[in-house]
Amino acid sequence: MKKKQRPTGVRKDTASFSWRHVLFGGGVFDNTSERPNKKGWDIFELGQKSFWAVPTAVPWDEPVREDPKYADAIAAMLTFLCPGEKTAVTGASYISLQVKSEEAKLYFVEQALEEAKHYDALRRLIPKITGRPLPEPSPMVRLLYSFGVLDPNDVAFMMGNINIVGEHLANQIFHKINHVAVDPTTRQIIALIGKDESRHIGAGQRFFPEVYPELKKRRSTILVKNLATTIILALASYELVNPMQTLEIDLAAMMDKMYCHYQDVVHGLPPFPEQAIRDMILELLRKRTKVAIETIKDVTTPTGEVDVKRLLEACERAVHSPRALRELLAA
């Protein structure tokens, strides 16, 4: 039986740009690619076939009338997701500049456009539900969507946190909202966004192996940042306790599914020497996320703001010590 080959990166650079490529060809100037990542290319083509335009997607001049029991909760959760969609425009754009395959480069440019449409659609929809202007995101939400999503120097971190983690979590929230939404405009916009989000999740599975070399180099830093991001997410969700209860959203259960999905995606990659402790950390995170939500105060200032330095120091200790991880997540 032929052993299945594990993906460990891109065999041929058909996407990056440098003066060497200008002088000698190749990279972004390579037009002879056989597109070895066929499933990645298929997702790019599917995005073109599934294109929808925000101005004509729904009758925006019509009022939106949601069930008063759920209207405020729906608006609160969409308001939480809206700045994430705009941040993902920047993230997908950064990724498109750093990937090495033509398939990935063209796909992430397409995803950047789709994230822009999602932001535009939500920015139009939320005020129609509430009758009020779209508010500015809170400091914790701003911290989540900056520290936890964007790092121009770390393509593996961004692809992992956008396409594997963020899109999966957002899609679960959209699914919950769609269960209680009654207005046709709300339901249509969520359905269109959800269809795109499902494709973005699939892209994470198809393209993440291409950034394996970057993941291998920065795996310890990424693990520290992901642990910190989990805690920031828990903190940012504090103001959404009532909306989540109204919509029957269990954040801990959602994050558990998110961890499972992350494990499924990385399972086929070559293991790292310290894989056992990494697997143990992720398993502890899955089990203790709910407890972690209760211990956020340990990394906040007296005024309630996150002390990023103290948070990163705690996460650094946790990554290298099971005992420190238990202390970080202890009640």
C-alpha positions, 0 to 999 in steps of 0.5 A, a space after each residue: 500500500 502506497 504511503 500517503 504523502 504529507 503536505 509540507 509546503 509549496 513545491 514551486 513558488 508561483 506567487 511571491 514577488 522580488 526583484 529577482 523575479 523581475 530579472 529572472 522570472 518566476 514567482 508572480 511572473 510564473 504562468 506555467 503552473 500546473 496548479 498542484 493544489 487542485 482543491 484550493 483552485 476549485 474553492 477559488 473558482 467556486 467563489 466566482 460562481 457564488 458571487 453576490 453583490 451587496 447593493 442588489 442582494 436584498 431590497 435595502 429600502 425595505 424596513 427590517 422587522 425582527 421579533 422584539 424578543 430577539 432583535 436586540 440580541 441579534 443586533 448585539 451579536 452581529 455588532 460583535 462580528 462586524 469589525 471582525 469582518 473588516 479586520 479579515 479584509 486586512 488579514 486576507 490581503 496580508 496573506 495574499 502577499 505572503 503565500 507562495 502558490 498561485 492558487 492561494 494568492 488568487 483565492 485570498 484576494 477573492 476572500 478579501 473582497 468577500 470579507 469587505 462585502 460581509 462588513 458592508 452588508 452588516 454595516 447596513 443591516 444592524 442599524 435597520 434592526 436597532 434604529 440606531 447608528 452602528 456603535 464603535 467596537 469596545 476596547 476588548 473587541 478592538 484588542 481581539 481583532 487586532 492582537 488575535 488576528 493580524 500579524 503581517 510577519 506571521 502568515 501561518 498565525 493569520 491563516 490559522 486564526 482567520 480561516 481555521 479558528 475565526 471563520 469557524 466560530 463566526 459561522 456557528 454564531 451566524 447559524 444560531 442567529 438564523 434559527 431565530 431571525 424572522 425578517 427576510 432581509 436578515 435571513 437572506 444576508 446571513 445565508 449569503 454570508 454563511 455560504 461564503 464563510 463555509 467556503 473560507 473554512 474549507 480554504 483553511 483546510 486546503 491552504 494551511 498545509 502550504 504555510 507549514 514551513 512558517 508554522 514550524 518556524 514560529 510554532 511556539 510563538 503562535 501557541 503563546 499568542 493563540 492561548 492569549 487570544 482565547 483569553 481575550 475572546 473570553 473577556 471580549 464576550 463578557 458584554 455579550 452574556 445576555 445576548 448569548 443567553 437569549 440566543 442560546 449560544 454556549 461560547 464554551 461549547 462553540 470553542 470546543 468545536 473550534 478546537 476540534 476543527 483546528 485539530 482536524 486540520 493540523 492532524 495531517 501535518 508532520 508532527 513537531 518534536 514537542 507534539 505531545 505537550 502541544 496536544 496536551 495543551 489543546 486538550 486542556 484548553 478544550 476542557 477548561 475554557 469555561 473555567 478560564 472565562 472566570 479567571 480573566 481578572 488575573 490578567 487585567 488592570 484595576 480599571 478592567 483593561 487587559 494587561 497584554 504584557 502580563 497576559 503574554 508572560 502567563 501564556 509563555 509560562 503555560 506553553 512550557 509548563 503544564 503546571 503553569 497552564 493549569 494555574 492559568 486556567 484554574 478557578 
